[in-house]
Amino acid sequence: MFYGSIIFRFIGVLIRWVFEGIIFKLVRKGKIKSFKEVWNGPYSDDLANNASYEMSNIIIGIIVFLVIAFLSV
């Protein structure tokens, strides 16, 4: 279970990094965040905010994995 969450979090962060890079590059004309910045997330003293950010990355990774699995069948 632990390894699965790391793999799904990596996939989720990768997808989030790509989409944020596209948005910042094309729409906002701003600086693109590094992968490490997206992995660590926004700084917050609240543990609930940090946990929800990590959980959202894991959920994004699960959804992308399921979509790829569904399309490959």
Secondary structure as GFF3:
##gff-version 3
##sequence-region A 1 73
A	DSSP	alpha_helix	2	22	.	.	.	ID=ss1
A	DSSP	pi_helix	23	28	.	.	.	ID=ss2
A	DSSP	alpha_helix	35	40	.	.	.	ID=ss3
A	DSSP	alpha_helix	47	72	.	.	.	ID=ss4
###
